[in-house]
Amino acid sequence: MFKRIEIQLNIFTLLLCLLSGSVSISAFAATTNIAAASDLKFALEEVALSFEKQSGQTLTLTFGSSGTFATQIRHGAPFQMLLSADEDYVLKLHADGYTLDQGVVYAVGRIALLVPVSSPLMLDGELKGLAVLMQQGKLQRFVIANPEHAPYGQRAQEALEHAGLWQDIQPKLIFGENVSQAAQFAISGSAEGGIVALSLAKSPQMAKLGRFAVIPAEWHTPLKQRMVLLKGTDATAQAFYAYLQQPAARAVLRRYGFSLPGESE
């Protein structure tokens, strides 16, 4: 079975993990290391299990923010493949010579308002309930991924700006280091809700604890998600890259709320 690693903000996280023993150097040497945006957490785990059963190969999946991964790759992190939540990170890595080519867009992401089942926040994709709760002075905490390096945090900010809420809500914001952590915070009961990846909100794990409403796509810049093979890639990474473009893998992504290249939403 594939190994899964959660990556945090600090660009030296990977090195610290290796030094602390939480991730062994031999594990990185023996398996194919895939860096994936954390909105893919549940969908990619499902795809990876299917790939490993069919191929007999082993993958190590590391989930985190796309911006952090891009920085880590520039500092020599031993990844063979990157699945970014924002294609700009891939295109910049390619321009600087870190990738085999420009890669391909594998999906287009969406954002959603996610609230715990006990939240007083009225659930609606146009954030009218959020505005009312703020006007009533009843909003205590609201969660998004950190816009400085997480594409889903950037799109959450854009949506809040579109709704005219960004300036007033900032004192109430809690930043997740990536969108997966933001989703966990949003349904923990310590916040009234948050804006996260639709793919996480739709997962069975989140559905048990929270409710969601999809935010209009026109409220934010499209989340074109691009994947690419990095310099030094191995045969297993190349096979997984091809597998992700096949109907079985695409069907999983579609089920988690992603739009797919060449298909209507």
Buried (B, 14 or more C-beta within 10 A) or exposed (E): EBBBBBBBBEBEBBBEBBEEEEBEEEBBEEBBBBBBBBBBBBBBBBBBEEBBEEEEBBBBBBBBBBBBBBBBBEEEBBBBBBBBBBBBBBBEBBEEEBBBEBBBBBBBBBBBBBBBEEBEBBBBBBBEBBBBBBEEEEBEBBBBBBBEBBBBBBBBBBBBEBBEBBEEBEEBBBBBBBBBBBBBBBBBEEBBBBBBBBBBBBBEEBEEBBBBBBBEBEBBEBBBBBBBBBEEBBEBBBBBBEBBEEEEBBEBBBEBBBBBEEEEE
